[in-house]
Amino acid sequence: MNLSQIRAALDSAGVRPAKKLGQNFLHDQNLARWIVEQAQIVPDDFVLEIGPGLGALTSEILKRGARLLALEKDGRLANFLREKFHDPRFELRYCDALDFDTRILFAERNVKVIGNLPYYIASQLLFRFVDFPNCISLALFMLQEEMARRLSAKPGNADYGALTVRLQLHHHVEYLRKIPRTVFIPQPEVASAIVRFTPRDEKRIGIFDYEVFGEIVKHGFSQRRKQLRKLLAGQIDNWESISKKISVPLTARAEELSFEQWIALTNLIAPRDEKIASQASAERFPVVDENDRQIGTASRLEVHENNFRHRAVHILIFNHAGEVLLQKRSPWKDRHPLLWDSSAAGHVEANEDYDEAAGRELMEELGASVSLDCIGKLPASAKTGQEFIMIYRGEHDGPFAFPCEEISAVEFFPIEIVERWVANKPEDFAPGFLECWRLFNAISS
């Protein structure tokens, strides 16, 4: 849309651009085309557009054949866009992007997010849409240039800060180009820039405790002129030794540490719990026959290597809203790392029955103790990893305390979202969970 077309569209929609909503409309269609090209959109993508405005980017996205869900806060613009775009691939929701339920995206394939983020809520939107855990394959945002430089900054740069490190933990952040004020109507007070987020390989991040990472980054940047050995004195009492291990000077300040050095520092403060790993390898499980009668015991390694039939429990925890809690398995798991699984799950150990195992696993994995109801049992098969699985359900609203060695994240999901997610992307889930979910649905229907 050129200048005259934008003015006509604004008049038609009865819209006077509102500064409080960050409404600045792009009138350079060549630039709009270039921006959308950077999102590498293909027909198989599902695109979420934040703040479509008059549809400058919307039209370019639809030209590439993708499905598009647009979120527009201004009701007048929402009505304008519904009239403008009559396309079966286009859906518009009249809502504030901060209120949008991002869990919906987990059920979609090839999710990409694109948008011109209002400057006054840009940080909140970034954390809502790209913070861990998420399912986005690419995000492209137009931001105030100052923020764009902060997000993409490198160590040693004055723009490098806690926000930089936190968002770069799970994403590569690229500063693509500056956008002048003159391509908008009305012109904003500051220049903008385009940044692109692409996810890092979770298996290669190598951090053991995300909570500790967040704490030390926050403290480390709380007073930029102070040295880390003073700011982190509460967490570190041997800074001289640790600084040598992560190859930074004794006088290092937060902005001097690279992304990799922050991870190394975190892992020295909160190392991997080798005790959990050694205990797991020492576990012994009942070995059973085709009728679930015990015929012996064997170690975890022997059971898995020889595909012996054995026993397991899966627990599905629901909150008061009827949403089910799922856990994302950690990258350190020996089986099905980084896949989504039941709220809690584990093996029945020697000299333990199913009920005892369920209570123990719930406490070990979620730090919770609730009344559990047995809802069914699955026979051992290749689909369950030769496990007889007893399935339980319980109710708890959280919060939960989980071991990072075992679990990367936990999240409640509405049942209908899990249904669509399982149907569209079964590869996101541990095989045992898929079997448990099918049985849960059969019992519930």
N, C-alpha and C positions, 0 to 999 in steps of 0.2 A: 504494500500500500504506500502511495506517495503522500506528500503533505496534504494536498487538497482532498484526497480520498479519506485520509484520517480525520480531517476536520468535518467532512460530510458524515462519516460514520459516527463520530462523537455527537454531532447534532441529532442524527437519526436516533441514537440510543438515549439521548437526553442526558449525556454525561459531561460533566465538567471535571477534568482531572483533579483528583484529591491528593494533596501532598501527604496527608496522614496515612494514605494507603500505598504510598510509593508508586503512584501511577504516572509512568513516563512511557510513552508509546513509541516503539521503533518504527521509523518511516523509511529506512533504507532496505529495500527488498533484497538487494544483492548481499548485504551483510546478513540478513535473516537466513538466506540460503547458505551462506558460508557457515554460520553458527550451527545449523542443523546438520550440515555435512560432517562437522567435528564429532557428532554423536554417533556416526557410522550406523545409521538406522537402516534396517532391512525389513522385508515384509513379515518375517517371523517374530519381530520384536513386539513387546508390550511397552508402550511409552506412557509415562505419567508426566503431564505438563502442569507446572505450578504457575498460576497467574497468567493465563493466556492473553488477557487484555482484549485487543481487537483481532487477534488471530494471526499476527505476522509470522510467528514460528509454527503455529498450528497448521496452516495451509501447507507449509513445506514438509512437515512431518507426515501429513496425510498423503502427499504426493509420493512418498516412499513406500506406501502400502502397509504401514504398521497399524496395529490397533492402538487407539489413543484415548486415554482418560484424562480430561482436563479439570482442574480445580480452580474455580473462580469465586472470589469473595464478594464481588460487586454484583448485586442482582440485576442491575441494568445491563451490564456487560454479559452476564450469563444468558439473558434473553436474546441479546444481539447475536451471540455466538450460536445459539440454537437455531436461529433463523438463517444464519450464514452458512453453516455446515450441515448439509443433509447427506450424511455418509454413514453407512451401517457400522463402520469401524470406529466411529467417533461417539464418545460418551462424555457428557459434561455434568459435573456435580457443583451445585451452588453451595459452597462451603468454605470455611477458613482452612487453609492447608495445615495449620497447627492442630486442627481438630480431626484431620483425616486419619483413619485407622490404617496405619502402614502394614498391619499384619495381612491385609488383603493381598498385598503384593507377593507374599510367599507362595500363593497358589498359581502364580503366573510364570510363564517361561520368558527368558531373555528380557528381564525388566531393565528399562533405562528411564532415568529421570532427567528432565530438562526444565529450565525455568529462569526467569529474570526475578531474582529474589529481592523483595523489598528490603532496603538497607536496615531498617529499624528492627527487623526480626530475622535477619539472615542467619545469625548464629543459632537461634532456636530451630530454624528450619533445617539447617545442616545437621544438627545432632538428631533431629527427628528422622531424617531420611537416610543418612549415611553412617550413623553410629552403629556399633556392633551390638547384637547380630542383625544383619539385614541380608537381602537376597538380590541386591542391585548389581548388574553386570557393568554398568557405566552410568555416571551422572555428569551432567554438563550444566554449569550455573553461570549466570551473569551476576556479578557482585560489584560492590564498590571496590575500586582499584586497590585501595589501602588494605582491605580484607583479603582480596585475591592474592596480594603479595605476601601477606602474613601466612595464608594457608599453604602456599607453595615455597616458602622460604627455606633456605639451607642453613646449617649451623654456622655461627659466626656473624650472621646477618642480624641487624637490629630488629627486623620484622619477625625473626624466629622466636616463638614463644610456646606457652603451654598448649594453646589451641592448635598450633602447628603440629606439635608432637603427637597430641592425642588423635587428631584426624589422620595423620600420616601413619599411625600404627597399623591401620587396616587398609589404607589406600595409597596408591601413587597419586600425587596431586600435581597437575601440570598447569602452569600459567601459559595460556595460549596467545592472547593478544589484548591490547588495550582498546577500549571502545570509547570514542570521543563523545562529549556531551551533545554535539550538534546533530547526531542521528536520532535524537528523541524529540518528541513534542509532548508536553513542555520540556525544556532542557533541564536536566537535573543540575544540582549545584556542584557535583563532583563527577570525575570520569569513572567509567566502569571498566571491567575486564572479564574475560571468559576463562574459567578454570574447569578442568576435566578431572574427575575422580575415576580411577579404575582399581578394583580390589586386588590386594596382595594375595598371594598363595598362603592360606592359613597354616598349612603344614610347615612353611618356612619362616614364619614369624618367630617361633621358638620362645615365646614368653610363658612362664609358668603360672604367674598370678597377676591377672589384669587389674585387680583392685589395688595391689601394692604399686603397680606401675602408675596408675592414676594418682595415687597419693604422693609419690615422690616427685612426679612431674609438677604437680600443683605446688608443692612446697618449694621445689627447686626454683621455680620461676616467680615465687611470691615476692621476692625482693631481688631484682635483677642484678644489682650492684654487689650483693653479698656472695661470698664463695660458698660452694655446695657443702664443703665440710662443716660449715657453721649452720647452714639452713637444714641440713639433713642429720644433724648431730643426734637427734632423737631416734633415728633409724640405723645410724652407722656409728660404731665406736672405734673402728679401725680404718679410717679413711686413707691413711698412707698405703696400707696393703691393697685396698680395693682400687684406689686410683691407679696403682701400677697395673693391676689386672685388666682394667678397662682402657689403659693407655691414655690417661689424661693427667695433666699437671696437678700438683697438690692444691694450687690456687684456682682451679677450674671453676668457672661459673656456668650456670645452666645452659646459656646459649652456645657454649663451646662443645657440648656433647652432641654427637651424631645420633640419628635414630637408632643405629645398632648399639651404640654405647649406652643409651638409656635402657635398652632391653637387657644388655649384659649387666648393668648396675642393678636392675630389678631382680634378675635371676640370682645375683650374689646375695641380695638382701632377703629374698624369698626363694630359695633354691627348690628344685624338684624334690618331692618327698620320696626318697628312695625306699623308705620303710614300707610305704604303700605298695610299691612295685615288688619288693621282696616278699611281702606278705601274700600278694596275689600269686606269685609263682609257687609259694609253699602250700597253697590251699589244696585240700583234697575233697573230691566230690564223690557222691555215691554213683556207681555205675549200675544201670538198670537194664532189664530185658524189655521186650516189646510190650509187656503188660505193666511196665513201671514197677517191677519188683526188683529190689536191690540184689545184685549178684556180686558186688565187690566195691572197692574204692580205687581211685586213681588220682594223680595230680592233675592240675589244670592243663599243663602241657600235654600230658598223656591223653587226656580226654579229647582235646581239640585235634591233636595230631592223628589220632586213630578213629575219630568220629564215633566215639563211644556214646551210647544213649545215656543221658543224664537229666537232671532236673533244674528248673529255673522258675523264677517268679517275675511277673510284670505287674506294676501298680500304676493305675490311672488316677490321678488326683484332679478333682474338679473344684472350682471356686464357687462362690455363692451365685455368680451369674451363669453357671453351667458351662463355663469354658474349661478346656482340658489343658493341663500343664504338660509341656513337652520339654525334654532336655536335649541339648546339642552335645554329642559326645566329644570329648577332648581329642586333640591330635595325638595324645600319648596312648590312647587305647590300642590294644593289640588286635582287636577286631572292630571293623566298621568305624574307624575314626572319622570325626566331623559329620557324621550322619545324625539325623534327629531320631529320637527314641521315646519310649514311654517315660512317664514322670520319674519312675525309678524302676530298676530291673537288676537282676543278678542271679547267681547260681545258688542252689541249695547245697549247703556244705554237709560233710559227713556228720552224723549224729545230730541232724537237724531236720525238722519237718517243713512243709511248705509254709505254714502259717508263721512259724518262727523266723524263717528266712525273709518273708515279706516285711515283718516288723523291723528286722535288723537292717535290711536294705534301705527301707524308707528313712531310718534314722541316719545311716551312714551317708546316703547320697543327698538327702534334703534337710537333714537336721530336724525332722518332724516326727511326731508320734500321734497318730490318729486311729480311730476305729476303722478297720478295713472289712469289706464284704467280698467274699469270693464270688465271682460272677461266671466262671467257666474254666475249662481246661482244654489245652491243645495237645494232641498226640505228637510224639517225636517224629520228625520227618526231615528231609533235606531242607525244607523251607524254614524250619525252626533251628537249624544247626544241630539236629538230633537231640533237641531238648523237649522234654515234657514240660509244658509251661502252664502254671496255675496263674490265673489273672484275677487281680483284686481291684476294687475301686474304693476311694475315700474322698473326703472333703476337707479342704484347707485353703485359706486365702493367702498364706504366706505371712511374712517373708520367709525365704528359705536360705539355708547355709549349705553350700555344696563344695566338695573338694575339687580344686582346679585340676588335680591329677586325673580326675575321672570325667569332669563336666566342664564345658566351655561356657554354657549359658543355659538358663531356663526361661520359659516364656509361656504364658497362658494364651491359648488360641480358641476362638469360637469353633464349635464342632463343624459348622458348615464350611468354614475355611479349610479345616483339616481334610474334610471330605474332598473338596476340589483339589487341594494340594496333593493328596494321595493319588487321585485320579490322573492329574496332569504331570506330576513329577515323582513317581514312586521311588526313583533312584535317590531321592533326598533322605530316605528313611532306612533305618536298620531293618533287615528282612524279618526279624522276629517281631518287631512292632507292627509291621504290615499284617502279619497273621493275627496278632492280638486285636488289631483294630477291626479286622473283618469279623472276628467273632463277637466283639463288642457291639458292632452294628447289627449283627444277626440277632443278638439277644435283645437289643434295645428296640428293634423295629416291631 
